[in-house]
Amino acid sequence: MFVSSVVYGKIYDMVQTALPEPEEWRHALMLACVMRWFAEFRGFSEAADLWAAAGLARRSGLDGKTLCKAGMDEDVVRLVLRENVADADAQAPLTAEAQLGCLVVTLDHLSALVVASAVNRPKGSVKDMKVSAVQKKFKDSKFAPEVNRMTILQGARRMRWEIGDLTSKTIKAVLACEEEVRGAGRKIA
């Protein structure tokens, strides 16, 4: 699987246009950055643009046909648009494609929980955030109710990671992207 930086650029522009609210755009950009971090971490550096594009596409609200026209592979679009990781075959090997599909769905929810947890901190940052702080928020279903906790648990299980380990990695990924995303404004045409 591969997507060129040109295709990533097209999807970036399409998603930025499709998301009228700055917070929605920043959420999409955060997921793209987190996905890029995980691609590097998992040893898929050559596919980092694809993983980042999947993150953008996941938050875009764009339909599959539009994403395919932009150059995204139909199989990747199917993975990006699926509802949860329970849709995946749990016995199937963890190929690069399976990991991308599992992580884009899981990290959509987990990165949102991490960012929401950071907003409540004095500096509004994940810097020095402990896994236990996110886990406490994870247990409180009234906190960030749009976050699907079952999807996060299923994703961690599918990736064969402990939830604390996945949360720790997600905090690191968010920290790596935090300043870039915070400073991301809207493009003026």
Buried (B, 14 or more C-beta within 10 A) or exposed (E): BEBEEEBBBBBBEBBBBBBEEEEBBBBBBBBBBBBBBBBBEBEBEEBBBBBBBBBBBBBBEBEBEBBEEBBBBEEBBEBBBBEBBEEBEEEEEEEBBBBBBBBBBBBBBBBBBBBBBBEEEEEEBBEEBEBEBBBEBBEEEEBBEEBBBEBBBBBBBBBEBEBEEBBBBBBBBBBBBBEEBEEBEEEEE
